[in-house]
Amino acid sequence: MRLAGKVAVVTGSGRGGGLGEAIARRLAAEGATVVISDIGGSKDAATPDDMIGGTAEMQAIAASLPNASTFVCDVRDPGQVRALAAHAVAAHGSLDIWVNNAGIGYILKPLLEVSPADWRAVIDVNLSGAFYGLQAAAEIMIAQGTGGRIVNIASQAAKSGFPHAQAYTASKHGLVGLARSAAVELGAFGITVNNVCPNHVTTGLGAWQNAHFAELQGVSVAEYLQRMAARIPLGRPGLPEDTAKAVAFLCSDEAVYITGESMNVSGGEETH
Ligand SMILES: NC(=O)c1ccc[n+]([C@@H]2O[C@H](COP(=O)([O-])OP(=O)(O)OC[C@H]3O[C@@H](n4cnc5c(N)ncnc54)[C@H](O)[C@@H]3O)[C@@H](O)[C@H]2O)c1
């Protein structure tokens, strides 16, 4: 129960089987009260219903946890993100942990086919959304004066390039710089800012990517996943729980002296 008494917000945690759900479950298992937050429904072409967490799904996840509430928030809107941070304090008394997990990775196209709208759609969620979250959380944590933990779910794409993923890769590399810069400013307040960089995980988003890249390589999804496992030193793709454990560690007192880092959780596939 390393996180007993802590209040945590996890963005994009309302889609079943996602990293956000696993992170929320792990933080709750370690004693934290958790706000499950997600976009709640399609808002536009960049957020199709079959790729996002709906309100009912979000509520079901929260209902299965001992101490949790829900809050609908589109992370592209700084006002909604501030409202989410305020909800944590109003409903649960404080804000100690903020996890920027919301992300989209299903707008993948060859370089020359990427439109300005495609580019903005990805950056708006993955990078700007994380910045709004970091800023809203830091403001409250500084005022509380009790330190805090901010963790971004970046990716292996924060360290290496991938085809059809220019905006995704740029957004995740951007989180590396964001954490480094914020860590310098927030250290004086006892607030740490770190990234976790998972390799591939077959979540809802991951399954879509499996199908996309298998087709690109002209192989079945099973063959694609077999090839992936073969190049990972620990012999398998990631699981949501692998990322969740790393997040819980970074949110615990054990990680008190770690900030500005981008930690790989990749079975040895990514080593820089
Ligand atoms: N699955 C992987 O292989 C993998 C690997 C590395 C990093 N990641 C990152 O992990 C995070 C979670 O991805 P996942 O694989 O669990 O996918 P997922 O689709 O299950 O989760 C993403 C969540 O973000 C939410 N979301 C999307 N747009 C939003 C918005 N505008 N406002 C609020 N919420 C929004 C979705 O509703 C969904 O619940 C993402 O940031 C992703 O880039 C995933």
The ligand as a Gaussian input file, in Angstrom:
#p B3LYP/6-31G(d) Opt

LIG

0 1
 N       -0.641000       0.146000     -26.826000
 C        0.622000       0.419000     -27.083000
 O        1.311000      -0.344000     -27.767000
 C        1.263000       1.654000     -26.523000
 C        2.662000       1.687000     -26.465000
 C        3.282000       2.808000     -25.965000
 C        2.534000       3.864000     -25.525000
 N        1.176000       3.829000     -25.586000
 C        0.434000       4.992000     -25.093000
 O       -0.331000       4.590000     -23.989000
 C       -1.467000       5.441000     -23.866000
 C       -2.705000       4.585000     -23.742000
 O       -2.872000       3.870000     -24.957000
 P       -3.590000       2.440000     -25.038000
 O       -2.762000       1.595000     -25.888000
 O       -3.989000       1.983000     -23.694000
 O       -4.855000       2.792000     -25.932000
 P       -6.394000       3.027000     -25.562000
 O       -7.042000       3.429000     -26.811000
 O       -6.921000       1.884000     -24.796000
 O       -6.311000       4.267000     -24.555000
 C       -6.244000       5.595000     -24.973000
 C       -7.293000       6.359000     -24.223000
 O       -7.179000       7.765000     -24.531000
 C       -8.501000       8.268000     -24.641000
 N       -8.539000       9.500000     -25.413000
 C       -8.326000       9.675000     -26.743000
 N       -8.512000      10.953000     -27.071000
 C       -8.819000      11.619000     -25.918000
 C       -9.107000      12.963000     -25.599000
 N       -9.110000      13.921000     -26.543000
 N       -9.372000      13.278000     -24.307000
 C       -9.379000      12.322000     -23.346000
 N       -9.117000      11.025000     -23.589000
 C       -8.839000      10.680000     -24.867000
 C       -9.289000       7.155000     -25.292000
 O      -10.685000       7.297000     -25.093000
 C       -8.712000       5.920000     -24.592000
 O       -9.417000       5.602000     -23.430000
 C       -1.456000       6.356000     -25.085000
 O       -0.887000       7.596000     -24.746000
 C       -0.556000       5.606000     -26.049000
 O        0.059000       6.463000     -26.974000
 C        0.535000       2.734000     -26.059000

